[in-house]
Every structure is written in structure tokens, then in C-alpha cells.
Amino acid sequence: MTLWNAVLLASVICVALKAVGYLLPARWVEAPRPARIADLLTVALLAALVAVQTLGAGQAVVVDARIPAVLVAGGLLAVRAPFLVVVVAAAVTAALLRLWGWAA
């Protein structure tokens, strides 16, 4: 299967899932349990994306300056720092670690 076939298949599946969502009765979607599952699933997917982007480089797991930068960003977000401060602090952390030769 070529890449474009996979993209087209994924697009058709997404449209089908969206259509099925419109066909479900509203009481199923508005119930507390599905709403809670959707909330938790969103957080889990975002956490997985952050982990893959932080630790991944192709097929390998890489430990470099991104890990301390994400930890700095997480700490600043935990104390409710402004988003711009979080981004700048994480970028400076990664840049300094790379400058000092800790990461490639």
C-alpha cells in the first residue's frame, strides 16, 4: 500500500467516524461516563504525543536536551507561569545544554 492510499483510507475512516457521531442519540454523548472518557482520552493522547516528540528520533529513543527543557516547561506550567515565559525558558534551557555539549 502506498502512502497516498493509506492517507486516503485514513481520511475515509475519519469521515465515517464523524458521520456515525451524528447518528448517535444525544443522550449517549451527553451522559457523564462518555464525557469523562473523552476528557481522559484527550489528556492521554496529548501526553503520548509529548512523550513521542520528546524522546523519539526515527525508530530510536534519544535522551538529549529536550528532556530537561520539557521538565522546565512542566515545572513552570505547574506554577502557572505565562505561556511565553514557559516557551522561552524551555528554549533557553535546551539551547544552553546544547551549547555546553550535553546534547547533540
RAGIUR-V943758 format. One record per pair of residues at least 4 apart in sequence whose C-alpha atoms are under 8 Angstrom apart, sorted by sequence separation. I is the first residue (numbers start at 1). GAP is how many residues later the second one is. D is the distance in whole Angstrom. If there is no record, write none. Layout:
I_GAP_D, I_GAP_D
This chain:
1_4_6, 2_4_6, 3_4_6, 4_4_6, 5_4_6, 6_4_6, 7_4_6, 8_4_6, 9_4_6, 10_4_6, 11_4_6, 12_4_6, 13_4_6, 14_4_6, 15_4_6, 16_4_6, 17_4_6, 18_4_7, 19_4_7, 20_4_7, 24_4_7, 25_4_7, 26_4_6, 27_4_6, 30_4_7, 31_4_6, 32_4_6, 33_4_6, 34_4_6, 35_4_6, 36_4_6, 37_4_6, 38_4_6, 39_4_7, 40_4_6, 41_4_6, 42_4_6, 43_4_6, 44_4_6, 45_4_6, 46_4_6, 47_4_6, 48_4_6, 49_4_6, 50_4_6, 51_4_6, 52_4_5, 53_4_8, 56_4_6, 57_4_6, 63_4_7, 65_4_6, 66_4_6, 67_4_6, 68_4_6, 69_4_6, 70_4_6, 71_4_6, 72_4_6, 73_4_6, 74_4_6, 75_4_7, 76_4_6, 77_4_6, 81_4_7, 82_4_6, 83_4_6, 84_4_6, 85_4_6, 86_4_6, 87_4_6, 88_4_6, 89_4_6, 90_4_6, 91_4_6, 92_4_6, 93_4_6, 94_4_6, 95_4_6, 96_4_6, 97_4_6, 98_4_6, 1_5_7, 24_5_7, 29_5_6, 30_5_7, 51_5_8, 56_5_5, 57_5_6, 76_5_5, 77_5_8, 81_5_7, 97_5_5, 98_5_5, 28_6_7, 29_6_7, 55_6_5, 56_6_6, 77_6_8, 97_6_6, 98_6_6, 55_7_5, 55_8_6, 77_9_7, 76_10_6, 55_11_8, 54_12_6, 55_12_7, 54_13_6, 73_13_5, 72_14_8, 73_14_7, 54_16_8, 73_16_7, 72_17_7, 73_17_6, 72_18_6, 69_20_8, 70_20_7, 69_21_4, 72_21_8, 69_22_7, 69_24_6, 68_25_7, 69_25_5, 68_26_7, 65_28_8, 66_28_6, 65_29_5, 65_30_8, 65_32_6, 65_33_7, 65_37_7, 64_38_7, 65_38_5, 64_39_5, 65_39_8, 64_40_7
